[in-house]
Amino acid sequence: MMNVMNTRPGLLDRATLGNPGKYSFCFAENEEDHPWEPLHVARGLRREDSAVTLIASNSLYQVYNHLAAEPEPLLLCFADALGNVGTPNLLGFNETLIVFAGEHAEVLQKSGWSRADVQRFLVEHTRRAVADYKRGARLPGAVTEADETAWRYRFERPEDILIAFAGGRAGSWSACLPGWGTKWTRSVTTRIDLPSAVNQGGTP
């Protein structure tokens, strides 16, 4: 980005706070110990394909829950994290990547829930009342009685919540990578093909 677009601090990049995800954050999904199909398969590719998914996200933040033994209480923690009052995008409707790790991955593996079940639960529960935003000075005006039950949802579609499994197998930690923009950016999953010389056993 710096070489091609001159995206340098103080020039094109005028962010108040940056994060290393702008240029250095990548990880591999744990495909061998996975309750469902890997992310690239869920997005239309074959299991044997090599693939990469790119997503524009804000800074990663961790979600901790040591006591949850069922999906519902665990996922309520994620819904609350994704729907916090301080999020920059009050309109919602952006993509988000959730990375389940450790004991959280085990809870989902044992639950019998599908990827779609998790996505639908998060779509329904990732919301805040307008009253919450007004109390937090994120929306103007005084709080009215109607504001208490006027909901703002973070997601429109289950497929806007990307789910991957990665990280260590121990510990009660997972992570959210909330997308930035409303519908300005969309993630892309692309198959990676080796050069033909490599496929034929030659020198690349």
C-alpha positions as CSV (number, residue, x, y, z in Angstrom):
1,M,0.0,0.0,0.0
2,M,2.9,2.4,0.7
3,N,4.7,1.6,-2.5
4,V,1.7,1.6,-4.9
5,M,-0.7,4.2,-3.2
6,N,1.7,6.2,-1.0
7,T,-0.4,5.2,2.0
8,R,2.0,6.6,4.6
9,P,1.3,8.2,8.0
10,G,0.5,11.9,7.6
11,L,-0.2,11.6,3.9
12,L,-2.9,9.3,2.6
13,D,-3.1,7.4,5.9
14,R,-4.4,9.9,8.5
15,A,-5.8,7.5,11.0
16,T,-5.8,8.6,14.6
17,L,-4.7,5.2,15.7
18,G,-3.3,2.5,13.5
19,N,-2.9,-1.3,14.0
20,P,-0.5,-3.9,12.6
21,G,-3.4,-5.5,10.8
22,K,-3.0,-2.9,8.1
23,Y,0.0,-4.8,6.7
24,S,1.0,-7.8,8.8
25,F,-1.8,-9.8,10.3
26,C,-2.4,-13.3,8.9
27,F,-3.0,-16.8,10.2
28,A,-3.9,-20.3,9.1
29,E,-7.2,-21.9,10.0
30,N,-7.1,-25.2,11.9
31,E,-8.7,-27.5,9.2
32,E,-7.8,-30.8,10.9
33,D,-9.7,-30.2,14.1
34,H,-12.8,-28.4,12.8
35,P,-16.5,-29.0,13.7
36,W,-17.6,-27.9,10.2
37,E,-16.1,-27.3,6.9
38,P,-13.2,-24.8,6.7
39,L,-14.0,-21.2,5.8
40,H,-12.9,-21.5,2.1
41,V,-15.2,-24.5,1.6
42,A,-18.1,-22.6,3.2
43,R,-17.5,-19.9,0.6
44,G,-17.7,-22.2,-2.4
45,L,-14.3,-23.7,-2.9
46,R,-13.3,-27.4,-2.7
47,R,-11.7,-28.7,0.5
48,E,-8.5,-29.7,-1.3
49,D,-8.1,-26.1,-2.7
50,S,-5.5,-23.8,-1.2
51,A,-7.1,-20.5,-0.6
52,V,-6.7,-17.1,1.1
53,T,-9.4,-14.8,2.5
54,L,-8.8,-11.1,2.7
55,I,-11.0,-8.9,4.9
56,A,-10.7,-5.3,5.9
57,S,-11.1,-5.2,9.7
58,N,-10.6,-3.0,12.7
59,S,-8.3,-4.0,15.5
60,L,-8.7,-7.5,16.9
61,Y,-10.2,-7.8,20.3
62,Q,-10.4,-10.9,22.5
63,V,-13.5,-12.4,24.0
64,Y,-13.2,-14.3,27.3
65,N,-15.6,-16.7,28.9
66,H,-14.5,-19.5,31.2
67,L,-17.8,-20.8,32.5
68,A,-19.9,-21.3,29.3
69,A,-20.6,-24.9,28.5
70,E,-23.3,-24.3,26.0
71,P,-23.4,-22.2,22.8
72,E,-26.0,-19.7,23.9
73,P,-24.2,-18.0,26.8
74,L,-20.9,-18.2,25.0
75,L,-22.3,-16.5,21.9
76,L,-24.1,-13.8,23.9
77,C,-20.6,-12.7,24.9
78,F,-19.7,-12.3,21.3
79,A,-22.9,-10.5,20.5
80,D,-22.3,-8.0,23.3
81,A,-18.7,-7.5,22.1
82,L,-19.7,-6.9,18.5
83,G,-22.6,-4.7,19.5
84,N,-20.8,-2.4,21.9
85,V,-21.9,1.2,22.2
86,G,-18.4,2.5,21.2
87,T,-18.3,0.8,17.8
88,P,-17.6,3.3,15.0
89,N,-20.3,2.0,12.8
90,L,-23.8,2.7,14.2
91,L,-25.5,1.7,11.0
92,G,-24.1,-1.9,11.2
93,F,-24.4,-4.2,8.2
94,N,-20.6,-4.7,7.8
95,E,-18.8,-8.0,7.7
96,T,-17.1,-9.5,10.8
97,L,-14.7,-12.4,11.2
98,I,-14.9,-14.4,14.4
99,V,-12.0,-16.8,15.3
100,F,-13.0,-19.5,17.8
101,A,-10.1,-21.0,19.7
102,G,-9.4,-23.2,22.7
103,E,-12.3,-24.2,24.9
104,H,-14.7,-22.1,23.0
105,A,-14.1,-24.2,19.9
106,E,-14.7,-27.3,22.0
107,V,-18.1,-26.0,23.2
108,L,-19.3,-25.6,19.6
109,Q,-17.8,-28.9,18.6
110,K,-19.9,-30.7,21.2
111,S,-23.1,-28.7,20.8
112,G,-24.3,-30.1,17.5
113,W,-24.8,-26.5,16.3
114,S,-24.0,-25.8,12.6
115,R,-22.2,-22.8,11.3
116,A,-25.5,-21.4,10.1
117,D,-27.0,-21.9,13.6
118,V,-24.2,-19.7,15.1
119,Q,-24.5,-17.1,12.4
120,R,-28.3,-16.8,12.9
121,F,-28.0,-16.6,16.6
122,L,-25.5,-13.7,16.3
123,V,-27.6,-11.9,13.7
124,E,-30.5,-11.9,16.1
125,H,-28.7,-11.0,19.3
126,T,-26.1,-8.5,18.1
127,R,-28.2,-5.5,18.7
128,R,-28.5,-2.5,21.0
129,A,-31.4,-0.3,21.9
130,V,-31.5,3.3,20.6
131,A,-31.7,4.3,24.3
132,D,-28.3,2.8,24.9
133,Y,-26.7,4.9,22.1
134,K,-28.4,8.1,23.4
135,R,-27.2,7.5,27.0
136,G,-23.7,7.0,25.6
137,A,-23.9,10.2,23.6
138,R,-23.6,8.2,20.3
139,L,-26.9,9.5,19.1
140,P,-28.4,13.0,19.8
141,G,-31.5,13.7,21.8
142,A,-33.1,12.7,25.0
143,V,-34.1,9.1,25.7
144,T,-37.7,8.4,25.1
145,E,-39.8,5.4,26.1
146,A,-39.9,4.2,22.5
147,D,-36.1,4.2,22.4
148,E,-35.9,1.4,25.0
149,T,-37.4,-1.1,22.5
150,A,-36.2,0.4,19.2
151,W,-33.4,-1.9,18.2
152,R,-30.4,-1.3,16.0
153,Y,-28.9,-4.6,14.6
154,R,-25.3,-5.0,13.5
155,F,-25.9,-7.5,10.7
156,E,-28.4,-8.0,7.9
157,R,-27.4,-11.5,6.7
158,P,-25.9,-14.6,8.4
159,E,-23.2,-14.8,5.8
160,D,-21.9,-11.4,6.8
161,I,-20.4,-13.2,9.9
162,L,-17.4,-15.1,8.8
163,I,-16.2,-17.9,11.2
164,A,-12.8,-19.6,11.4
165,F,-11.2,-21.9,13.9
166,A,-7.6,-21.2,14.8
167,G,-5.2,-20.7,17.7
168,G,-4.3,-23.0,20.6
169,R,-6.5,-25.7,22.0
170,A,-6.3,-24.6,25.6
171,G,-7.8,-21.5,27.2
172,S,-11.1,-19.7,27.2
173,W,-10.2,-17.1,24.7
174,S,-11.4,-16.3,21.2
175,A,-11.4,-13.2,19.0
176,C,-13.5,-10.8,17.0
177,L,-12.2,-8.9,13.9
178,P,-15.0,-6.4,13.2
179,G,-15.1,-5.1,9.7
180,W,-14.9,-1.4,8.9
181,G,-17.2,0.6,6.8
182,T,-20.8,-0.3,6.2
183,K,-20.9,-1.9,2.7
184,W,-17.7,-0.1,1.5
185,T,-15.6,-3.2,1.7
186,R,-16.4,-6.9,1.2
187,S,-14.1,-9.9,2.0
188,V,-12.7,-12.0,-0.8
189,T,-11.8,-15.7,-0.8
190,T,-9.6,-16.7,-3.6
191,R,-8.1,-20.0,-4.7
192,I,-4.3,-20.1,-4.8
193,D,-2.8,-22.0,-7.7
194,L,0.8,-23.0,-7.9
195,P,2.7,-22.1,-11.1
196,S,2.6,-24.8,-13.7
197,A,6.3,-25.6,-13.4
198,V,5.8,-26.4,-9.7
199,N,2.8,-28.6,-10.4
200,Q,4.9,-30.6,-12.9
201,G,7.8,-31.0,-10.4
202,G,10.1,-28.4,-12.2
203,T,11.9,-25.4,-10.9
204,P,9.5,-22.4,-10.3
